[in-house]
Amino acid sequence: MGVPEKLAARMSMAEQHEYLRTRFSRRTMIRGGAVTLGAVTGGAFVSGAGARATVPTPRTAPAAEQVDGSLAAPFGRHLAWGNDPRTEISVSWQVPVAVQRPFIRVGAHPWDLSRRIDAEVRTLYTPAGVGASGDHTQYYLHARLAHLRPGRTYYYGVGHQGFDPAEPHLLGTLGTFTTAPAHKAPFTFTAFGDEGVGYHGLANNALILGQNPAFHLHAGDIAYGDPAGQGRTGDTGFDSRTWDQFLHQTESVAKQVPWMPAYGNHDMEAWYSPNGYGGEEARWTLPDNGPDRANLPGVYSFVYGNTAVISLDANDISFEIPANLGISGGTQTTWLEAQLKKYRAAKDVDFIVVFFHHCAYCTSTAHASEGGVRQEWVPLFEKYTVDLVINGHNHQYERTDVIKDGQVTKKLPIGGTAHPETEGVVYVTAGAAGRGLYAFSAPDSYEGHEHEVDSVASFVNTKDGKRNETVTWSRVRYLDYSFLRVDVTPAAKGHQATLTVSGIAETGRRIDHFTVARKAK
C-alpha cells in the first residue's frame, strides 16, 4: 500500500513523498528508502564531479551481504553524454548484488585497458509495501569521463573486485563509445518515447542499433516502473524491479549509443524524493547544465556537430497530470528561452531540436495535446524558429504540417520540405516505442497508405479541463510500433543544411519522411 488513492489525487509529488517517508519510518524493520551515494574518486579521464542524486534526507538500506565478486556480472550498461559530447561521457551500469570496489577500465584499444577508474555507487532501496516490488535493493554504478578526444572511439569494461574486464576470459564483456567530432560532419540520431518492457521495445531497439546512430533520444515514460502514470502512489502496481528488466532490454544499444532521456509522467516515483525523480537520479547521469538540478534533473542541453538538442520536463507545465505542475516556478521556461537565444546566435549551430514528453500537437484519443506546452513553450519555439520538436506520451506516430500561431502555414506532404526560418515548426509524436497502442479518431495515413482528410476532431488539455477542437494540421498518422530516424547533413556557409526525418515501423518499413532545410552559418 502507498498513499490512499483518494488522498493521492489531491497531493503533489512532494506531499506524497513526505506521507510515505513518515509512514514507513515508523516501521522499525525498515531502515531506508532513499538513494545512498558512495564516494567518487578521481583518476584518468574522470571529471572529478561528486555525487549528483538529490535526496533531502538520506537513509541507508539494510546491510547488504557481500558475495564473491566473480559470481556477479555487471549488466544494464548505458551511456549518456556529458555537457560536451566531444570530450565528456558518462558510463552507468548495474550489479545484481553488493560488490566491492567497482570500477571502469578505459582505453583506445581492447588490449590496452590500463586506465582504471573507481566508480560511484548509488544504492536505491525500496521497502516492502511500496507498490508491488517487495523489499528490493538496486545497485547503480556510474563513472563520468572527461578530457576525451573528439571523434575518437574508446573501449571500456566495467567490473569490481573479483570481476576484471581486462582478464582474457572477460574481454567479450567490453563495450565501446565514440565521442562527437570536433567539426561539422554528417550523422544520424534516433528517437522515441513510451517504451517500457516487452517484445516491441526489444524489436525497436534492434532496428535502432542497425541505424548506427550517434545518440538516441527517449522522450519520456521510460520503463513504466509506475504503470499508472498519474504521479500518485496508491495501489498502482509500482515495481522498482521493472527497471532491472528495462536496463537488460536496452543494453544492446545503450552500451554503445548514448541514451538521452527526458522524463515523463510515468517517471515520477514519489517514494524516492519530493520531486519524484530520486529513482531517476540513481539510474542516470545526465548533463548537469539545466536550470534547476534539485527539481528538474531531466532538463539539459548538448550540442553534437551542427545540432543543439534540448531536453525539457513537461511535468512542470502539464495541466493534464499536475503532480509536478509549477515545480520550477517558471525557471525552466526562462532557461529554455536563454538556451534557444544562445543556440540560434551560435556560429556553429544550424539546427535546434527540442524533445520532451507531453505533446504540443497530437490527435490521439487518449491524451491528445497539452495546453501547458502550447501556452508556455510553443511561442518560444516559433520565436526562435526551432527546427524539430519530438514528443511521446501518445502511443502512436503522428506528424504535423508546418505550424505557426496555431495554424497551418504550409502543408507538408510525405517527402516535403519545411523551412523553419520563414514558415514555422514541425511536431512529431513518436510515442510507439513499445507500450500498448492508443487510437486515432481519423483513419491512418502514412507512406504508401495515404488517406488525407480535411480536419480531425480532437481535444487539448487546459487548466480548466479538456477542450474539444477540430484541427487541420494532422498530416501523418500511423497506429503501430515505430521510432524516428533523423539524418543530419551539414553544408558550407550559405548553402542548405538539412535534417532528413523518417518514421520507421517496427517491421523496418518507412512510414513517413520529410526534410527540414536551413541556410548553414
N, C-alpha and C positions, 0 to 999 in steps of 0.2 A: 504494500500500500504506500502511495506517496501522499501528496496533498489531495484531499477530497475534491472530486471533480467540480462540484458546485462552488466550492471555495476557490479553487484554482482559476476558474473562469473570471473571477473578479480581481486576481492578483497579478502583479508584474512578475517578471523573472526574479528580480531581487527579493521580492516579498516571499515567493515560493522557496527560494534558496534558504532564506532565514527560517522559514517554517520547518523545512526538512532538517536543517542543521540543529535547530533547537530540539526537535523531536528525537532524532537519532542520538544526540549527545546524552540523552537520559538513559540510553541502553548501555549498561556498563560493559557488555560483552563486545561492544563496537568501539574501536579506537581509531577512527579515521574518517575519511570522506572527502578529502581534497587532494590536490596534486602535491606530492612531495618531491622536492627537487634535489638532485645530487649536485656535487661541485663540478665546475668546469675547469680544466687545466689547460694551459697554453701549450703551444708546440708548433712545429712547422705547418704552414697553411692555415693555422687557426686564428680567427679574428680576435679572440680574447673576450668576446662578449659573454656576459653572465647569463644566469637562468632567466627565462623570459615569461614563464607562465604567471598569470595574475591570480593570486589566491589570497584573500584578505586575512584568513585565519588558518594557516597551515596546520594540519594534523597528520599523524602518521598512521599508516595501515598496520594491522597485526604483523608481528615479526615474521619475515619470510624464512623458510627453511632453505639453507644453501644446498645445492646439489652439485655433483660432478659436472664441471663446465663442458666436458667433452660429450655429454649426453644431451645438451641443449643447443639447438641450432637457431641462429637468428632467422627472422622471417619478416615479411611486410616492409621491405626496403622501399623508401620513397624519397625522391629528390625534390628540392624547391630552390628557386633562385634566391640569392641574397639581394641586397639593394642594387648591385651592379652585376648583371649576368655575365659580363666579360671576365670578371675576376672573383666572383663570390658564388658559392652554392652551399646548401645545407643537405646533409645526408641523414636520414632518420630511419629507424628500424625498431623492431620489437623482439623481445625474447619471451618464451613461454613461462619461465620461472626466474627467480632472482639469480643473478650471476655476479661474479666478482671481476672487477677491473675491466669493464667493457672498453673497447677502443675501435678505431678505424685505421686501416693502412691505406696509403695513397701513393701512387707513383705513375710515371709516364709509360711504364711497361708492366705487363703482368708478372714478369720475373724480377722486377725491381720494386718491391713494396716496403722499402726500408723505413719510410717515414711513418711512424706510429704516433697516433694522437689519442689521448684519452677522451672518452665520450661523456656527455651529460646524461644523467639518469632522471627521468620524470616518472614517478610511480603514481598510478591512478587507481585508487581504491573505491570500490562500490560495495557497500554492505548489503547483506540480505535484507529484503524489504523495500529497497528502492527499485521499483519496477519488477522485472522478471529475471534479473541477472544473477540472483543468488549472491553469495559472498565471494567477490571476484576482485583480484588484483592484476593490473596490467602494467607491464614494464616497457616504457618507451625510451629509446636512446637517440641522442642527437649529436652531431658534430658539424660545426659551422666552419667552412673552409674559405680562406681569403688569400689574397696575393697570388691568385692563379693567373695563368697566361691566357689571353684572349684566343679564341679559335683553336684551342688545344683539347685533345681527348686524353682523359685521365682514367686510370684503372684504380679500383678501390675494392677493399674487402672489409667486412665488419666482423668483429669477434669479441672474445672475452677470455679470461683465464681458462685454459683447457680447450679453447677453440680458436686456433690461429689461422686465418685465411691464407697466410703465406706458406703454410705447410703444403707440400706437393699434393697430398690426397684431398685438399680442400680448395685447390685452385679453381675448381668448377663452380665455386660459390661467388666468384668475383663479378663485379659489375663495372660499368663504365659511365662516364658522362662527358659531354663536350661543352665547353664554355662558349659564350656568344662571340662572334668575330669582332675585331676592332673596327672594322669598316662595314659599310653597307654591302649586303650580298643577298641573293635570293634565299628564302627559307619558307618552311611550311609550319603552321601550328594547327592544332585540333581543339575542339571544344564540345562539351555537352553539359547537361545538368540532370539531376534526379536519377542517380544510378542505382544505389542500393546493392544488395547481394543477390545473385541469381544468374541464370544462364544468359539472359540478354545482355547484362552488363559485361559478362565474360566474353561474349561474342563480339560486342562492340570494341572491347579492349584489344582483342586480337586483330581486328581491322585497323584500329588506330596505330598499332605498332607497325603495321605494314605501310603506313603513310610516311614513316620516318620523320615525325615532327620534331621541331626544335624544342617545343614545350607543349603542354596540354592544359587547357583551362577547364575547370569544373565549376559550373555556375550554381553551386549550392544544392542542398539536400544530398549529402554525400553518401553516408552509409545507412541511414534510417535506423540508428540505434533507438531513436524515439519514433515509432511508426505513426503517432497521432499528429505531430507537427503543429500543435497549437500553442506551443510554449507553456504547456500545462504538465503537471506531474501526478495526475490521478492514476487510475488503473489503465495506463496507456500501453502496457506491454513493453516499456523501456527495457532494453537489454544491452548492456555495455559489451557483451561478448560478440555482438554483431560486428563490431569494429575489427575484431580479430579475423573474422571471415572476410571482411572487406579488404583489409590490407593484404591478405593472402591472394585475393582475387586480382587486385590491381598491380601486384608486384612485377609481373612480367613486363609491364610498360613503365611503371613509376620508378623502377630501379635504374632506368637509363634515360628517361624523359622527365624533366622537371614537371611536377604535377601541382598546378597552382589553383587552389580552391578559393571560392567566395563562400560565405556562409548563408544558408537558407533557413527556413522556419523549422525544418526537422533537425537542424544542427544546434538548436538551443536546448541544453540539458541542465535543468535547474539545480540538480544536486551538487554539481561541482563548483559553482561560483555564482555570484549575484547576477551576472550578465548572461549566464547560461553557456559561456564559452570556455569554462575551465577545462572541460574534457578536450576541446579542440586545441587548447593551448598545450596540453600534454602530448598530443599526437602530431602536431605540425610545428615546423619552424619556418616562418614566412618572412618576407621583407618587413623591417620594422620602421618604415618611413611614413606610416599613416598618421592621422591627426590625433588619435586617442587610443593608445595601446591598451589602457586599462579597460575600456568599454568596447572597443571595436578592433580586436586583433586581426580580423579578416579584411581590413581596409589597407591597401598598399598600392604601390605602382612600381613599374620597372620599364626599362627601355631595352628592346632587343633589335639590333640593326637600326632600321629607319622607322620602327614602330613602337609607340608608347602604349602600354597596357595598364589599365586602372581597374582594380578590384574594389567594389563597393559592398556595403552591408545594407540591404534594403529592409531588413527587420527594423531598422532605425526609423523608417518613414512609412511603414506599412499600416494602412487603415484596416486591411482585411484581417491580419493576425497581429494584434497590437501589444503582445507581451513585452517587446522591447521598444515600443514606439516612443520616440523622443529621447532615447538613451544618450545620444551625443550632445543634446542641447543645441543642435544646429551646427556643431563644429565640423561634421562630416561634409555638409553641403558647402561650407566656407572653404574647406580644404580642397574639395573637388574643383571648385572654380579656380582656385590658385593653381592646381595641377594642370587643368585644361589651358589656362592662360600661359603657363610656363612652357608646356609642350608645344602649343601652337606657335610660340615665338622661337622655339629652339631650332637652330640652323640645321641640325642633323636629323630631326624628326619630321617625317612626312605624314604618317598616319597615326591616328589615335583610336584605339579600340577600348571600349568600356564593357565590363561584364559584371553581372550581379544576378540575384535570384529572381525576384518578383518582376513580372512583365510590365513594360510600359504599354505595349500594344499586342493583344492576343485575343482571339475569339473562342477559346476553349469554353466548354460549358461548365468546367469545374471552377477555375479561379479567374479566368479572363484577364482583364487589365487592372493594374494597381494605380489608383488615383494619387497616392502619395508620390509615386515616381513621376507621374505627369506633372504634378504640382511643383515638386522640389527640383527635379533634375533635368527633365526634358527641355525646359527653357535654356539651360546651360549647354546641353548637347547641341542645340540649334545655334546658340550664340557663338560657340567655338567650333562649329561645323565638324562634330565628331563623325568619324568615317564608318563605324560599325558598332552597334550595340547588341550584345549577346545575353540572353536570359534563359532561365529554366522555368521551374515552378509548374508550368502546364506540361503534361506528359504527352507531347506530340511535337511535330515540326511545323512551324508556321513562319512565313516571311512576309514582310510588308512591302508595299510600294515605297517610294521616297516621300517622307512626311515632313511637314513644317507647319507650325501653328495648328496642329491637329487635323490638317487637311492634306490630301494627296497633291503634291506639287508635280509629280511625274509618275506615270505608270511605269513599273519596272518589270517587264515580262521576263520569263526564264531566258537567260542568255543576254539580258540587257546590261546597260552600264549606267551607274549613278555618279554624279559629280557633286559631292557634298559642299564644296566651296560656294556653289550657286543654287543648289536645288533643295537640300535637306538631308535627312538622316534615314537610314535603313535599319530596321529592327528585326532580329531573328530570335525566335523561340526554339531552343534546341534541347528540350526537356524530355527527350525519349531515350535516355541512356540505358534504362533497364527496369524501372518500376512499372507497375501496371498502367496501361494507357488510359487516357481520358476520351473525350469525344468532341466533335465539332457540330455546330448547328447547320453548317453548309457542307456540300459534298467535297471530298478530297479533290485537289487539283495540283498536280505535280508533273515533273518532266516525263513526257511520253503518255500522260494521262491528264491532260489539261481540261478543266471544267470551269470556265470563267463565269462568275456571277457579278451582277452589278452592285450588290450590297449583301451584308451579313448581319444578322441580328446577334447582339452580344450585350455585355454589361461592363461597367467599371466599378471597382470598389472605392467608395468615398468615405469621408469621415461621418457621413450620415447614413451609410449603408450602401447597398447595391443600387446603381442607377442604370437602367436599360439604355442602350444606344444602338443605332444602326450605322455600320461603318462601311466604307468603300475601299479601305486600304489593305484588306486581306488578299494577298496575291497568290501565295503558295501554301497549301495545306496537305500534310501527309500524316496519316494516323498509323504509324508503325515505328519500330525502333530504328534509331538513326543517330548520327553525330555530324559535326560540322568540320570541314577541312578548309583552311584558308592558306592560299599560296601568295606570298608577298614578293613582288618583283620591283626592286628599286630602279631608278633611272638617273641619267645625268641631269644636272641642274637645268630647269626649264622644260624638261621632257616629262611625259606622263608616267608616273609610278602607278602601280596597280595592286589592288587586293582582289584576287580571284576567289570567290566564296562558293563552296559547293556543299550541298546537303548529300550525305552518303547514307544509304539504308544499311541495316544490319546484313542484308543479303549481298552488299557490295555494289548495289545499283546506285547510280547518281539520280537523285530526285529533284535537284534544283542546282542552278549555278547562275551567278551574276558577277559583275565586276564593279569595283569602286575605283575610280580614277582620280588622281590629283597631281597637279604640277609639282615636280620634285624641287626641293630647295637647293 
